[in-house]
Amino acid sequence: MFFESFLINLSVLAMLVIALTFDYVTKFFNYWYVRHIPYKSSIPFFGSDYHRVLGVTTSTNETKKLYSKYPKSKFVGRVKSRIPDLIVKDPDSVKRMLSTDFANFHSRGLGLNKSQDVCLKNNVFYADGEKWNVLRATLESLLNGLVFDVDIRNKLPGTNGDTSVRELLSNILDDIFKDMLLANENIEAFKEIRINLEKRTMVDKLKSYTKNIFPSVYTLLKLKTLSGRPSQSLEEQIKKSKIIKHIKMSGTMYNIGNKREPVSEIEFTFSTITSFITEGYIPIVTVLTALLFELASNKDCQDKARSIVAKVNREDYLDLSIKEALRLHPPYSIITRQCVKSYQYPESKLTIDKRVTINVPIEAIHRDEEHYKEANVFNPDRFLDDDRVSKHCYAYLPFGAGPRRCIGESLALQIIRSISKAILSNYELEKCDRTPSKLDLVDHNFGRIIDKDIWLRFKRIN
């Protein structure tokens, strides 16, 4: 029906567009209400994610807040932009979604594997489907053959008094990762990549924010973690590396490439090295810094860890301290998955539709008093005391769970233990004037990092 007046027709058309747009952006606002799941209210265009989108709070803090707000509920609902999003609090439900019914929740749902970013598109962390299977098999094979032969004690001389923990750890880890991946004397090649990936300029923070909150926009705008190709000297080092030899033997590039988008050896090897840094090196720095900070803050725990005290179950105290640092300060605070087909939750009437995302709030579960007594206190002894530790194995998830559990867990723990043991054997750790009163982690990409440098006092043991 049309009116004679052009202005009336234009007004009707404008109202129709507004109504359709409003209907589109608010379509799922009652999604959790009709399913009887407690939820956070939404506003158009932002959903219930407006605090995080506007930068008022972080994803981790917002999730922890909702986790605590509904203590008796297994689930909490919200809407990210316009897509329903579910926070899964109950360890039994976590087990079902990450492991038992993994086929329904195998995708991360980010779509970043379609990005032009070389650091993402061939990264097993972001991959889905058959590509994930191929990349995971390649990395598992590679990890099984990786060894590091670095005498950590040789990296410690000269360390004395107030020391930058980040600088000390970078000095050690650069050598370890270079030795494992590149196997040559030129450490500058590895440092070049690592320093670029660790940059936290305003532009880098903005790109990280876009990647985390609007991954489709990150892909659409063809944003990249690193700009340009590796330098010529770095390409020469990659050609001689251990890792490229293994990749050639595995045939991975043949399996993931195609005529429309072939994958070059240099590009794929470079991508694999960057994934070792973003998903290995940086989380290890976070865990080690947290561990050293907590041991410096808890002298009795430090003394026990140094003496390698064995208790009831014969685990040494250093391993328990690492486990406790991972509980309090996990390098990934949230695991995200997407429902790939309609799913009926067995123990209730809850139905989760395709494309709905779920979030496992690792840090919130780790600090829940229901699972751990005095949950915010650093206490390695809790893992020897049945009354202080959760009975549910899915209430401890620093490396994830199920088929997508971190495949570098064993290597990461080996590196963390080797470095911390070498430091504790040679030094007593204390807080100094530049040490913060508490350890603050911030969201970066999809993980957590310690944004500020941490200083501790290293007193050499004669």
N, C-alpha and C positions, 0 to 999 in steps of 0.2 A: 504494500500500500504506500503510495507516494502522495505528498501534499503539494499544493501549488507553490507554496513559499519555499524558496531555496534554503533559507535559514532554518525553517522548521525541519526540513529533510536532513540538513546537516546536523542539527541538534539531536534528532532521533538516531541518526547513524552514530554520532559520538557517544550517546548514552548506551547504545547497543554494544559498541566496542568496549566501553568501560565495564558493562555488565558481564560480557564474556570474559574479559581479562580478570575481573574480580572472581568470577566463578572458577577460572583456571588456577589462579594462585591460591585459592582457599579450598580447593576441592577436597583435600585430605585433612582439613583442620579438625574434623570430628572423628578421625580414623580411630584414635585410641579410646575416645569416649564410648563409642558403640561396642568396643571390645572390653569395656570395664577395666581398663588399665589406667592407673593414675598417670597424669600427664601435665606438661607445662603448656600453658595457653600460648596461642600464636597470634601474629599480626601479619597482614598481607605483605608479600614480597620477601619477608624475612623469616616467616614461620616462627618457631620458638627459639630460633638460633640468633636472635637479634643482638643479644649481649656480646656474643663471640664475633659476629660479623662486624659490629661497630667498634670492636677492640676494647670493650669495657672489661672483659675477662677472657681467660683462655679456655680452650676446649677441655683441658684437664680439670681446671677449677670449676667450670660449669657442670661437668659430669659428676664431680665429687659432691657438689652442692645438691644436685638432684638425687644422687645416691643416698645421701643422708636424710633428705627431706621425707622420704617414704621408707622408713626402716623395716616395716612388716611386709612390704611388697617384693615379689620376685622380679618384677619388671617395672620400668618407668618409661613412658612414651614421650616423644617430642616430635617436632617437624623441622627438618633442615630445609630451609627455603620453602619447598612444597612437597618434599618426599618424606614419608613417615620414617621415623628413626627410633629404635628401641634399645634402651640400656638394660642389659641382662645382669642381674645382681646375684642370682642364685647359682652356686657352684655346680649343682646337678644339671641345671639348664645350660650352663656354660659347657659342661662336658658333652651334653647332647648336641649342641650346635657346632662346637669346634671339632668334635671327634666322632661320636656315634652317628650323627646324621650329617656328616661333613659334606656329602654330595649335594645337599640343599644350600650349603653356605660356603662353598669353596672359593668364591670370588671376593676380592676386596672391594669391587664395585667402584674403583676410582677412575678407570679409563685412561690412566696415565701411560699405559704401555702403548697407546696410540700417539703419544707425544713425539715431537721431533727432537726432544732432549735425549742426547746419547746416553746420559747418565740414568735414564729411566726406562727407555723402551726395550732394552734387553736385560733389565734387572729383575731377578727372580722375585724380589719383594713385591713388585707391581704386576707381574705377569699373571695371566689366567689361562685356563684350558690346557691344550696340548703344549703350547709354548712354555707354560709353567713346568710341565712334566719334563720337557727336554732340558730346560735351564737348570732345574733342580738336580736332575741326574748328572749333568756335567759338573755342577758345583760340588756335589757329594763325592764324585770321583776325584776332583781336584783337592778337596779338603782332606781326603784320606791319604793323599800323597804329600801333604804339606808338613814340613818340619822347619823349626827355626833353631839355628845354632849360634846364638848370640850370647856372649858372656855378659850378663846384665851387671855384674859387679864392676866391670870395666867402665860402665857408663856412670858410676856413682862417685868416683874420686873427685874431690873438689866441692862436693855438696856438703855444706856445713852452715849452721845458723838458719836464719830466715830464708826460706826457699819458695820459689814459685812452683807449685805442684804441676801446673800445666806444662811449664817449660821443661821440668825434669822428666815427666812422662813422655812428652813429645820426643825428647832426645833419645829415650829408650825405644819407644814404639816405632819411630821412623826406621831404626836399624832392623827391628824384628820384621816388620812388614816388607821392607825392601829386600831383606834376605829371603823371605818366603816367596815373594812374587817376581822380583826382577833378577835377583841373583847376580848382581854386579857390584862393583865398588863405588859407583856413582850414586850417592844417596840423594843428590840434588834433584834427580829425576822424580823420585817418589815425593819429596818435600814440595816440589812444584805443584803436583796434583793436590796433595793434602792441604796446603795452605789456601789454595783457591777454593776448595770445598768447605773450609772452615770459616771463610769470610762472613762477617756479620754486619756489612754496611747497610744503610737504609734501603738501598735497592735490593740487596739480597734478602733482607727481612720481608720486603714487600712481595718478592717472588715466592718466598716460603709461605707467606700468608695466603697468597692466591692459590698456590698448589694445594694447601691444606683445606681451605674453605670453598674455593671454586675451581676444582681440578679441571672441569670442562673448559673454563675460561683460560686456564694455564695452557691447555692443549691448543685451543682455538687461536690464541695470540702467539703461538709458537715460541713461548718463553723457554729459556734454557738455564740449567744450573751453572754450566760453564759455557762461556761464549767462545766460538771458534774451535778449530782443530787443535790437537796437541802440538806443541812446538816441534821443530825438526829434530832437535837433540833428544827430546822425549820419545819421538817415534823411533829413533835409532835404538834407544834403550829397550823399547817395547819389542822390537824385532828380535832382540837377543835374549829376551826374558824366558824364565821357566814356564810362565803361565801360557804364553802363546804356543809353545811346543805342545803342551797338554791339550789346548783347545783345538789345534790342528789335528791331533790324533783322535779326538772325540767325535769329530764330524758335526759338531753342534751348529756351525754356521750354515752347513748344507741343510740341516733340518729346520732352521727357523727363517732362513732367507727365501726369497722368491724372485722371479724375473722382474717384477715391478719394483721391488725394493731389495736388491741384493745387499748382503752384509759383508763388509770388508774385514779382513783379519785384524788390522790395526784398530779399527773402530770398535769391534766387538771386544778385543782384549782390553782396550782403554776403558770401555764400559764396565767390564768385569773388575778391573782394578778399582774404579771409582766406587763400585758396590761394596768392595772389601773395606773401603774407607768409611763410606756413609753408614753401612750396616754392621761394620765390625770395629774399625779403629775408633771412631767417635763414641759409640756406646761403651767401649772398653775404657776410654779416658774418663767417661762419666762415672762408671762403676768404681774404678780405681780411686778417683778423687774422693768419691763418697766414702769409700772404705777407709782411706787414710785419714780423712776428716773425722770420721766416727771413732777410729782408734785413738787419734790424738785427743779427742774429747772424753774418752773412756779409758783411763789409764789401766784399770784392772783387766779389761778385755784385751788391751794391747799386750800386757805382760803375759797373759795366757796364750795369746796367739803366737807370741815370740817363742815361748817355751814349747810350743806344739803339744799342748796338754791333751792327752787322750782320756775320754770319759766312757760312760756306760756302753755306747754303741761303737766305740773305737774310732769315731771320726775325730780328726784332729781339729783343734780350736780355730785355726786359721780358715779352714774350709767352712766352719760354722759362721765365722765372722763375714766371709764373702757372701754366704747365703743370706745372712741378715741384712747386709748392705743392699743386696739385690731386692730384698723384700721392701725395705724402707724407701729405696731410691731406684726403682726399675727404670731402665733407659727408654722403655716404651710404656706409657701410662694407660694406653687404650688400644685394644685390638678391634679392628673394624672388619666386618664382613657384609656381604649383600646376599639376600635370599634370591636364588636363581630360579626357583619354581615354588608355587604355592605350597605352604607347609602348615600342617595341622599339628600343633603341639600336643603330644600324647596325654599329658597329665591335666589338661584343662581344655576349655572350649576355644582357646586362643588360636586364630588362624593368621599366619603371616603371609602376605601376598608377595608376589614376585616384585623385585626391585626395592623392597623395604630393606633398610640397612639396620644392622645390629651392632652394638658396641659392648665390649667386655671391659669394664673399668678396672684394670689390673691394680693400679695404685690405690683406688678406693677399697677394693677387696682386701688388699694387703694390709690396710690400716683400719680394718673393721674390727671393733672389739668383740664381735660375735665369733670371729675366727682366731683372733690373737689377743691375749690379755696384755694390757698396757701396750697397745699396738703402735703407738708413736714413740716408744722408747727403744733405743738400740740395745738389744740383749741377745747375743748369740746363744746363750744357755737355753733359750726357749725351745731350740730344736733338740734338746736333750730332755725336756720336761713336757710330758704328755698333756699337762694341764694348761700349758701356755701356748701350745701350737695347734693349729687347725687339724682336725681329723680328716678333712677333705683335701685330697691332693690337688683339686682344681681351685683351691683357695690360694695357691702359690704358683704364679704364672709368669716369672720374669722372662722366660724364653718362649712364651706362648704354649700352645698345646695342639694335639692332633697332627694330621698330615702336614700342616703348614707351620709346625713348630720350627724354631730357628735351627737351621742345619749347622750353624757355626758354634753351637753351644759348647761342645767339648773343647774346641780350639780356643774359644774365648776364655773359658775357665782355666785352661792350661796356662795361657798368657797372664791372666790376672793373678793366678797363684804364684807363678814364677817371679813376677815383678814384686809383688807384695812381700813374698818370703825374702827376697834379696834385700829389700829396704829394711824390713824388721830385723834381719840378722845383723845389720850394720848400724842402725840408727834407732834412737828413741824419738818418738814424735810428740811434739807439744804444740799447743796453740801459741800464737804470737800476737803482737799488737794489730797486725793486718788481717788476722783471721776473723771471719764473720761469726756472729753468735749462733747462727743457724745456716744450714745449707739450703739455698734456693735453686730449684731447677725451673727452667722455662721451656715452653713448647717451641720446637723448631722442626720444620717439615712434619713428620708424623711421629717424632720421638721427643725425648726430653734431653736437654743439655744443661750444663752449668755455665751460664753466660759470663759470669765474672771470674777472674782469676782468683784462685784460693792459695793463700800463703800459710805455710806451717813452719815450725822450728824443728830442724833436723839436728839432733845431738849425737855425734858419732860415739859408738860403743867401743871402748878400748878392748 
